[in-house]
Amino acid sequence: MDPLSQLRALHLPPEPGWWPLAPGWWLILAATVLLVALGSIVLYRYRKKNTWRRAAITELNKIKQFSGLTSQENIIRCALLLKRVALAIDSRSHVAALGGHQWLEYLDQITQTDQYTKGPGQLLTQAQYQPPSVPEANVTDAELSALYALIERTVKRSPHMPRKTTRV
């Protein structure tokens, strides 16, 4: 007689269930929740910090598309837009005091170029204060397009500096 034939079949324990989770899965779950929360906070802060950029680009696109104004009126609207952009990144007391060539130098400093003092940005101080009857006041579409492109680069690339608020 074979002694192995007298052995009973192996009795396996039941398969373990998926619950409760092993400690490693709890760590993965906690890390995932933490990463999603941190990512959401970072995204919220980024979008909130750059709200002014999106608004400025939207307004610039409206200026470009609106054809009912003269080039001088468009330049004035562009100058006002740039003032608001500057107020979004710097203190009101510093920006409000700037005008003329100092204003153009400030814009050059923001963009780290010389396109405002020596390029299409000169239109901001030259063309907008001349009467329409002066021949130099007539700005070509190419000059206006170059100014629009410069303003768009300024808005997109300007550094975000925290506002310096002063209490009076």
mmCIF file of the C-alpha atoms, coordinates in Angstrom:
data_MODEL
# 
_entry.id   MODEL 
# 
loop_
_atom_site.group_PDB 
_atom_site.id 
_atom_site.type_symbol 
_atom_site.label_atom_id 
_atom_site.label_alt_id 
_atom_site.label_comp_id 
_atom_site.label_asym_id 
_atom_site.label_entity_id 
_atom_site.label_seq_id 
_atom_site.pdbx_PDB_ins_code 
_atom_site.Cartn_x 
_atom_site.Cartn_y 
_atom_site.Cartn_z 
_atom_site.occupancy 
_atom_site.B_iso_or_equiv 
_atom_site.pdbx_formal_charge 
_atom_site.auth_seq_id 
_atom_site.auth_comp_id 
_atom_site.auth_asym_id 
_atom_site.auth_atom_id 
_atom_site.pdbx_PDB_model_num 
ATOM 1   C CA . MET A 1 1   ? 0.000   0.000   0.000   1.00 0.00 ? 1   MET A CA 1 
ATOM 2   C CA . ASP A 1 2   ? 1.169   3.451   -0.924  1.00 0.00 ? 2   ASP A CA 1 
ATOM 3   C CA . PRO A 1 3   ? 1.500   5.779   2.068   1.00 0.00 ? 3   PRO A CA 1 
ATOM 4   C CA . LEU A 1 4   ? 1.044   8.863   -0.155  1.00 0.00 ? 4   LEU A CA 1 
ATOM 5   C CA . SER A 1 5   ? -2.413  7.753   -1.206  1.00 0.00 ? 5   SER A CA 1 
ATOM 6   C CA . GLN A 1 6   ? -3.577  8.064   2.365   1.00 0.00 ? 6   GLN A CA 1 
ATOM 7   C CA . LEU A 1 7   ? -2.827  11.803  2.454   1.00 0.00 ? 7   LEU A CA 1 
ATOM 8   C CA . ARG A 1 8   ? -5.729  14.179  2.105   1.00 0.00 ? 8   ARG A CA 1 
ATOM 9   C CA . ALA A 1 9   ? -5.745  16.874  -0.597  1.00 0.00 ? 9   ALA A CA 1 
ATOM 10  C CA . LEU A 1 10  ? -4.222  20.192  0.295   1.00 0.00 ? 10  LEU A CA 1 
ATOM 11  C CA . HIS A 1 11  ? -6.664  22.621  1.867   1.00 0.00 ? 11  HIS A CA 1 
ATOM 12  C CA . LEU A 1 12  ? -5.800  26.162  0.766   1.00 0.00 ? 12  LEU A CA 1 
ATOM 13  C CA . PRO A 1 13  ? -6.869  29.195  2.788   1.00 0.00 ? 13  PRO A CA 1 
ATOM 14  C CA . PRO A 1 14  ? -9.393  31.560  1.160   1.00 0.00 ? 14  PRO A CA 1 
ATOM 15  C CA . GLU A 1 15  ? -8.044  34.270  -1.173  1.00 0.00 ? 15  GLU A CA 1 
ATOM 16  C CA . PRO A 1 16  ? -7.421  37.514  0.684   1.00 0.00 ? 16  PRO A CA 1 
ATOM 17  C CA . GLY A 1 17  ? -9.958  40.260  -0.069  1.00 0.00 ? 17  GLY A CA 1 
ATOM 18  C CA . TRP A 1 18  ? -9.096  43.693  -1.372  1.00 0.00 ? 18  TRP A CA 1 
ATOM 19  C CA . TRP A 1 19  ? -10.327 45.305  1.824   1.00 0.00 ? 19  TRP A CA 1 
ATOM 20  C CA . PRO A 1 20  ? -8.762  46.344  4.128   1.00 0.00 ? 20  PRO A CA 1 
ATOM 21  C CA . LEU A 1 21  ? -5.996  47.830  2.065   1.00 0.00 ? 21  LEU A CA 1 
ATOM 22  C CA . ALA A 1 22  ? -2.406  47.044  2.788   1.00 0.00 ? 22  ALA A CA 1 
ATOM 23  C CA . PRO A 1 23  ? -0.340  49.872  4.336   1.00 0.00 ? 23  PRO A CA 1 
ATOM 24  C CA . GLY A 1 24  ? 1.495   50.482  1.065   1.00 0.00 ? 24  GLY A CA 1 
ATOM 25  C CA . TRP A 1 25  ? -1.764  51.240  -0.750  1.00 0.00 ? 25  TRP A CA 1 
ATOM 26  C CA . TRP A 1 26  ? -2.753  53.692  2.006   1.00 0.00 ? 26  TRP A CA 1 
ATOM 27  C CA . LEU A 1 27  ? 0.539   55.524  1.482   1.00 0.00 ? 27  LEU A CA 1 
ATOM 28  C CA . ILE A 1 28  ? 0.003   55.671  -2.286  1.00 0.00 ? 28  ILE A CA 1 
ATOM 29  C CA . LEU A 1 29  ? -3.554  56.923  -1.782  1.00 0.00 ? 29  LEU A CA 1 
ATOM 30  C CA . ALA A 1 30  ? -2.434  59.605  0.696   1.00 0.00 ? 30  ALA A CA 1 
ATOM 31  C CA . ALA A 1 31  ? 0.376   60.743  -1.609  1.00 0.00 ? 31  ALA A CA 1 
ATOM 32  C CA . THR A 1 32  ? -2.036  60.972  -4.554  1.00 0.00 ? 32  THR A CA 1 
ATOM 33  C CA . VAL A 1 33  ? -4.541  63.050  -2.579  1.00 0.00 ? 33  VAL A CA 1 
ATOM 34  C CA . LEU A 1 34  ? -1.746  65.327  -1.370  1.00 0.00 ? 34  LEU A CA 1 
ATOM 35  C CA . LEU A 1 35  ? -0.370  65.829  -4.892  1.00 0.00 ? 35  LEU A CA 1 
ATOM 36  C CA . VAL A 1 36  ? -3.801  66.600  -6.326  1.00 0.00 ? 36  VAL A CA 1 
ATOM 37  C CA . ALA A 1 37  ? -4.463  69.123  -3.534  1.00 0.00 ? 37  ALA A CA 1 
ATOM 38  C CA . LEU A 1 38  ? -1.085  70.834  -3.962  1.00 0.00 ? 38  LEU A CA 1 
ATOM 39  C CA . GLY A 1 39  ? -1.475  70.886  -7.744  1.00 0.00 ? 39  GLY A CA 1 
ATOM 40  C CA . SER A 1 40  ? -4.894  72.495  -7.408  1.00 0.00 ? 40  SER A CA 1 
ATOM 41  C CA . ILE A 1 41  ? -3.555  75.158  -5.068  1.00 0.00 ? 41  ILE A CA 1 
ATOM 42  C CA . VAL A 1 42  ? -0.637  75.959  -7.369  1.00 0.00 ? 42  VAL A CA 1 
ATOM 43  C CA . LEU A 1 43  ? -2.915  76.135  -10.421 1.00 0.00 ? 43  LEU A CA 1 
ATOM 44  C CA . TYR A 1 44  ? -5.379  78.385  -8.590  1.00 0.00 ? 44  TYR A CA 1 
ATOM 45  C CA . ARG A 1 45  ? -2.640  80.766  -7.486  1.00 0.00 ? 45  ARG A CA 1 
ATOM 46  C CA . TYR A 1 46  ? -1.103  80.859  -10.969 1.00 0.00 ? 46  TYR A CA 1 
ATOM 47  C CA . ARG A 1 47  ? -4.432  81.612  -12.618 1.00 0.00 ? 47  ARG A CA 1 
ATOM 48  C CA . LYS A 1 48  ? -5.293  84.238  -10.010 1.00 0.00 ? 48  LYS A CA 1 
ATOM 49  C CA . LYS A 1 49  ? -1.881  85.887  -10.342 1.00 0.00 ? 49  LYS A CA 1 
ATOM 50  C CA . ASN A 1 50  ? -2.203  86.090  -14.142 1.00 0.00 ? 50  ASN A CA 1 
ATOM 51  C CA . THR A 1 51  ? -5.816  87.244  -14.391 1.00 0.00 ? 51  THR A CA 1 
ATOM 52  C CA . TRP A 1 52  ? -4.657  90.704  -15.382 1.00 0.00 ? 52  TRP A CA 1 
ATOM 53  C CA . ARG A 1 53  ? -2.638  89.239  -18.277 1.00 0.00 ? 53  ARG A CA 1 
ATOM 54  C CA . ARG A 1 54  ? -5.635  87.445  -19.738 1.00 0.00 ? 54  ARG A CA 1 
ATOM 55  C CA . ALA A 1 55  ? -7.779  90.571  -19.350 1.00 0.00 ? 55  ALA A CA 1 
ATOM 56  C CA . ALA A 1 56  ? -5.122  92.739  -21.020 1.00 0.00 ? 56  ALA A CA 1 
ATOM 57  C CA . ILE A 1 57  ? -4.724  90.351  -23.978 1.00 0.00 ? 57  ILE A CA 1 
ATOM 58  C CA . THR A 1 58  ? -8.517  90.248  -24.379 1.00 0.00 ? 58  THR A CA 1 
ATOM 59  C CA . GLU A 1 59  ? -8.716  94.031  -24.386 1.00 0.00 ? 59  GLU A CA 1 
ATOM 60  C CA . LEU A 1 60  ? -5.841  94.308  -26.869 1.00 0.00 ? 60  LEU A CA 1 
ATOM 61  C CA . ASN A 1 61  ? -7.641  91.895  -29.192 1.00 0.00 ? 61  ASN A CA 1 
ATOM 62  C CA . LYS A 1 62  ? -10.765 94.076  -28.939 1.00 0.00 ? 62  LYS A CA 1 
ATOM 63  C CA . ILE A 1 63  ? -8.694  97.134  -29.851 1.00 0.00 ? 63  ILE A CA 1 
ATOM 64  C CA . LYS A 1 64  ? -7.244  95.305  -32.864 1.00 0.00 ? 64  LYS A CA 1 
ATOM 65  C CA . GLN A 1 65  ? -10.630 94.135  -34.113 1.00 0.00 ? 65  GLN A CA 1 
ATOM 66  C CA . PHE A 1 66  ? -12.533 97.377  -33.659 1.00 0.00 ? 66  PHE A CA 1 
ATOM 67  C CA . SER A 1 67  ? -12.203 99.333  -36.886 1.00 0.00 ? 67  SER A CA 1 
ATOM 68  C CA . GLY A 1 68  ? -14.468 102.288 -36.074 1.00 0.00 ? 68  GLY A CA 1 
ATOM 69  C CA . LEU A 1 69  ? -11.674 104.390 -34.580 1.00 0.00 ? 69  LEU A CA 1 
ATOM 70  C CA . THR A 1 70  ? -8.824  106.311 -36.114 1.00 0.00 ? 70  THR A CA 1 
ATOM 71  C CA . SER A 1 71  ? -5.264  105.132 -35.600 1.00 0.00 ? 71  SER A CA 1 
ATOM 72  C CA . GLN A 1 72  ? -4.724  107.912 -33.063 1.00 0.00 ? 72  GLN A CA 1 
ATOM 73  C CA . GLU A 1 73  ? -7.707  106.751 -31.021 1.00 0.00 ? 73  GLU A CA 1 
ATOM 74  C CA . ASN A 1 74  ? -6.378  103.190 -31.125 1.00 0.00 ? 74  ASN A CA 1 
ATOM 75  C CA . ILE A 1 75  ? -2.984  104.431 -29.921 1.00 0.00 ? 75  ILE A CA 1 
ATOM 76  C CA . ILE A 1 76  ? -4.667  106.257 -27.036 1.00 0.00 ? 76  ILE A CA 1 
ATOM 77  C CA . ARG A 1 77  ? -6.520  103.074 -26.089 1.00 0.00 ? 77  ARG A CA 1 
ATOM 78  C CA . CYS A 1 78  ? -3.219  101.160 -26.264 1.00 0.00 ? 78  CYS A CA 1 
ATOM 79  C CA . ALA A 1 79  ? -1.537  103.726 -24.015 1.00 0.00 ? 79  ALA A CA 1 
ATOM 80  C CA . LEU A 1 80  ? -4.324  103.387 -21.450 1.00 0.00 ? 80  LEU A CA 1 
ATOM 81  C CA . LEU A 1 81  ? -4.044  99.615  -21.610 1.00 0.00 ? 81  LEU A CA 1 
ATOM 82  C CA . LEU A 1 82  ? -0.295  99.799  -20.970 1.00 0.00 ? 82  LEU A CA 1 
ATOM 83  C CA . LYS A 1 83  ? -0.883  102.087 -17.984 1.00 0.00 ? 83  LYS A CA 1 
ATOM 84  C CA . ARG A 1 84  ? -3.251  99.522  -16.494 1.00 0.00 ? 84  ARG A CA 1 
ATOM 85  C CA . VAL A 1 85  ? -0.719  96.753  -17.141 1.00 0.00 ? 85  VAL A CA 1 
ATOM 86  C CA . ALA A 1 86  ? 1.978   98.795  -15.426 1.00 0.00 ? 86  ALA A CA 1 
ATOM 87  C CA . LEU A 1 87  ? -0.337  99.391  -12.461 1.00 0.00 ? 87  LEU A CA 1 
ATOM 88  C CA . ALA A 1 88  ? -0.853  95.635  -12.200 1.00 0.00 ? 88  ALA A CA 1 
ATOM 89  C CA . ILE A 1 89  ? 2.875   95.000  -11.798 1.00 0.00 ? 89  ILE A CA 1 
ATOM 90  C CA . ASP A 1 90  ? 4.162   98.085  -10.013 1.00 0.00 ? 90  ASP A CA 1 
ATOM 91  C CA . SER A 1 91  ? 3.076   100.628 -7.437  1.00 0.00 ? 91  SER A CA 1 
ATOM 92  C CA . ARG A 1 92  ? 0.604   103.333 -8.358  1.00 0.00 ? 92  ARG A CA 1 
ATOM 93  C CA . SER A 1 93  ? 2.827   106.098 -6.996  1.00 0.00 ? 93  SER A CA 1 
ATOM 94  C CA . HIS A 1 94  ? 5.681   105.041 -9.276  1.00 0.00 ? 94  HIS A CA 1 
ATOM 95  C CA . VAL A 1 95  ? 3.664   104.451 -12.451 1.00 0.00 ? 95  VAL A CA 1 
ATOM 96  C CA . ALA A 1 96  ? 1.385   107.492 -12.165 1.00 0.00 ? 96  ALA A CA 1 
ATOM 97  C CA . ALA A 1 97  ? 4.334   109.876 -12.094 1.00 0.00 ? 97  ALA A CA 1 
ATOM 98  C CA . LEU A 1 98  ? 5.727   108.632 -15.413 1.00 0.00 ? 98  LEU A CA 1 
ATOM 99  C CA . GLY A 1 99  ? 5.062   110.397 -18.683 1.00 0.00 ? 99  GLY A CA 1 
ATOM 100 C CA . GLY A 1 100 ? 6.670   111.108 -22.023 1.00 0.00 ? 100 GLY A CA 1 
ATOM 101 C CA . HIS A 1 101 ? 10.157  109.718 -22.519 1.00 0.00 ? 101 HIS A CA 1 
ATOM 102 C CA . GLN A 1 102 ? 10.361  108.454 -18.906 1.00 0.00 ? 102 GLN A CA 1 
ATOM 103 C CA . TRP A 1 103 ? 7.241   106.372 -19.551 1.00 0.00 ? 103 TRP A CA 1 
ATOM 104 C CA . LEU A 1 104 ? 8.825   104.823 -22.636 1.00 0.00 ? 104 LEU A CA 1 
ATOM 105 C CA . GLU A 1 105 ? 12.034  104.103 -20.718 1.00 0.00 ? 105 GLU A CA 1 
ATOM 106 C CA . TYR A 1 106 ? 10.006  102.411 -17.999 1.00 0.00 ? 106 TYR A CA 1 
ATOM 107 C CA . LEU A 1 107 ? 8.288   100.224 -20.621 1.00 0.00 ? 107 LEU A CA 1 
ATOM 108 C CA . ASP A 1 108 ? 11.703  99.387  -22.085 1.00 0.00 ? 108 ASP A CA 1 
ATOM 109 C CA . GLN A 1 109 ? 12.857  98.387  -18.616 1.00 0.00 ? 109 GLN A CA 1 
ATOM 110 C CA . ILE A 1 110 ? 9.874   96.063  -18.197 1.00 0.00 ? 110 ILE A CA 1 
ATOM 111 C CA . THR A 1 111 ? 10.393  94.406  -21.587 1.00 0.00 ? 111 THR A CA 1 
ATOM 112 C CA . GLN A 1 112 ? 14.207  94.553  -21.414 1.00 0.00 ? 112 GLN A CA 1 
ATOM 113 C CA . THR A 1 113 ? 14.339  95.974  -24.953 1.00 0.00 ? 113 THR A CA 1 
ATOM 114 C CA . ASP A 1 114 ? 14.564  99.380  -26.570 1.00 0.00 ? 114 ASP A CA 1 
ATOM 115 C CA . GLN A 1 115 ? 11.434  98.958  -28.693 1.00 0.00 ? 115 GLN A CA 1 
ATOM 116 C CA . TYR A 1 116 ? 9.515   101.674 -26.874 1.00 0.00 ? 116 TYR A CA 1 
ATOM 117 C CA . THR A 1 117 ? 12.157  104.397 -27.036 1.00 0.00 ? 117 THR A CA 1 
ATOM 118 C CA . LYS A 1 118 ? 13.563  103.473 -30.466 1.00 0.00 ? 118 LYS A CA 1 
ATOM 119 C CA . GLY A 1 119 ? 10.912  101.276 -32.087 1.00 0.00 ? 119 GLY A CA 1 
ATOM 120 C CA . PRO A 1 120 ? 7.166   101.177 -32.659 1.00 0.00 ? 120 PRO A CA 1 
ATOM 121 C CA . GLY A 1 121 ? 6.530   102.151 -29.046 1.00 0.00 ? 121 GLY A CA 1 
ATOM 122 C CA . GLN A 1 122 ? 7.403   105.741 -29.925 1.00 0.00 ? 122 GLN A CA 1 
ATOM 123 C CA . LEU A 1 123 ? 3.912   106.035 -31.368 1.00 0.00 ? 123 LEU A CA 1 
ATOM 124 C CA . LEU A 1 124 ? 2.580   106.161 -27.828 1.00 0.00 ? 124 LEU A CA 1 
ATOM 125 C CA . THR A 1 125 ? 4.068   109.625 -27.302 1.00 0.00 ? 125 THR A CA 1 
ATOM 126 C CA . GLN A 1 126 ? 4.389   110.938 -30.863 1.00 0.00 ? 126 GLN A CA 1 
ATOM 127 C CA . ALA A 1 127 ? 1.172   110.252 -32.730 1.00 0.00 ? 127 ALA A CA 1 
ATOM 128 C CA . GLN A 1 128 ? -1.432  110.486 -30.024 1.00 0.00 ? 128 GLN A CA 1 
ATOM 129 C CA . TYR A 1 129 ? -0.929  114.177 -29.227 1.00 0.00 ? 129 TYR A CA 1 
ATOM 130 C CA . GLN A 1 130 ? -0.847  115.484 -32.792 1.00 0.00 ? 130 GLN A CA 1 
ATOM 131 C CA . PRO A 1 131 ? -3.962  116.772 -34.502 1.00 0.00 ? 131 PRO A CA 1 
ATOM 132 C CA . PRO A 1 132 ? -5.253  114.544 -37.336 1.00 0.00 ? 132 PRO A CA 1 
ATOM 133 C CA . SER A 1 133 ? -4.505  117.249 -39.905 1.00 0.00 ? 133 SER A CA 1 
ATOM 134 C CA . VAL A 1 134 ? -0.745  116.867 -39.347 1.00 0.00 ? 134 VAL A CA 1 
ATOM 135 C CA . PRO A 1 135 ? 0.699   114.414 -41.925 1.00 0.00 ? 135 PRO A CA 1 
ATOM 136 C CA . GLU A 1 136 ? 2.951   112.748 -39.331 1.00 0.00 ? 136 GLU A CA 1 
ATOM 137 C CA . ALA A 1 137 ? -0.152  111.872 -37.336 1.00 0.00 ? 137 ALA A CA 1 
ATOM 138 C CA . ASN A 1 138 ? -1.283  109.425 -40.003 1.00 0.00 ? 138 ASN A CA 1 
ATOM 139 C CA . VAL A 1 139 ? -0.033  106.076 -38.811 1.00 0.00 ? 139 VAL A CA 1 
ATOM 140 C CA . THR A 1 140 ? 0.164   103.210 -41.261 1.00 0.00 ? 140 THR A CA 1 
ATOM 141 C CA . ASP A 1 141 ? -1.424  99.846  -40.583 1.00 0.00 ? 141 ASP A CA 1 
ATOM 142 C CA . ALA A 1 142 ? 2.037   98.255  -40.480 1.00 0.00 ? 142 ALA A CA 1 
ATOM 143 C CA . GLU A 1 143 ? 3.175   100.638 -37.737 1.00 0.00 ? 143 GLU A CA 1 
ATOM 144 C CA . LEU A 1 144 ? -0.003  100.006 -35.789 1.00 0.00 ? 144 LEU A CA 1 
ATOM 145 C CA . SER A 1 145 ? 0.398   96.236  -36.172 1.00 0.00 ? 145 SER A CA 1 
ATOM 146 C CA . ALA A 1 146 ? 3.978   96.482  -34.912 1.00 0.00 ? 146 ALA A CA 1 
ATOM 147 C CA . LEU A 1 147 ? 2.741   98.450  -31.894 1.00 0.00 ? 147 LEU A CA 1 
ATOM 148 C CA . TYR A 1 148 ? 0.069   95.822  -31.195 1.00 0.00 ? 148 TYR A CA 1 
ATOM 149 C CA . ALA A 1 149 ? 2.668   93.042  -31.374 1.00 0.00 ? 149 ALA A CA 1 
ATOM 150 C CA . LEU A 1 150 ? 4.969   94.959  -29.026 1.00 0.00 ? 150 LEU A CA 1 
ATOM 151 C CA . ILE A 1 151 ? 2.183   95.489  -26.503 1.00 0.00 ? 151 ILE A CA 1 
ATOM 152 C CA . GLU A 1 152 ? 1.247   91.821  -26.652 1.00 0.00 ? 152 GLU A CA 1 
ATOM 153 C CA . ARG A 1 153 ? 4.866   90.794  -25.987 1.00 0.00 ? 153 ARG A CA 1 
ATOM 154 C CA . THR A 1 154 ? 4.979   93.281  -23.115 1.00 0.00 ? 154 THR A CA 1 
ATOM 155 C CA . VAL A 1 155 ? 1.875   91.835  -21.509 1.00 0.00 ? 155 VAL A CA 1 
ATOM 156 C CA . LYS A 1 156 ? 2.953   88.229  -21.940 1.00 0.00 ? 156 LYS A CA 1 
ATOM 157 C CA . ARG A 1 157 ? 6.548   88.681  -20.789 1.00 0.00 ? 157 ARG A CA 1 
ATOM 158 C CA . SER A 1 158 ? 6.287   91.345  -18.140 1.00 0.00 ? 158 SER A CA 1 
ATOM 159 C CA . PRO A 1 159 ? 7.418   90.162  -14.742 1.00 0.00 ? 159 PRO A CA 1 
ATOM 160 C CA . HIS A 1 160 ? 4.895   89.822  -12.010 1.00 0.00 ? 160 HIS A CA 1 
ATOM 161 C CA . MET A 1 161 ? 6.071   92.022  -9.214  1.00 0.00 ? 161 MET A CA 1 
ATOM 162 C CA . PRO A 1 162 ? 3.968   92.171  -6.072  1.00 0.00 ? 162 PRO A CA 1 
ATOM 163 C CA . ARG A 1 163 ? 2.204   95.472  -5.684  1.00 0.00 ? 163 ARG A CA 1 
ATOM 164 C CA . LYS A 1 164 ? 3.863   97.766  -3.249  1.00 0.00 ? 164 LYS A CA 1 
ATOM 165 C CA . THR A 1 165 ? 1.012   99.194  -1.263  1.00 0.00 ? 165 THR A CA 1 
ATOM 166 C CA . THR A 1 166 ? 1.607   102.188 0.888   1.00 0.00 ? 166 THR A CA 1 
ATOM 167 C CA . ARG A 1 167 ? -0.829  103.295 3.528   1.00 0.00 ? 167 ARG A CA 1 
ATOM 168 C CA . VAL A 1 168 ? -1.373  106.976 3.925   1.00 0.00 ? 168 VAL A CA 1 
# 
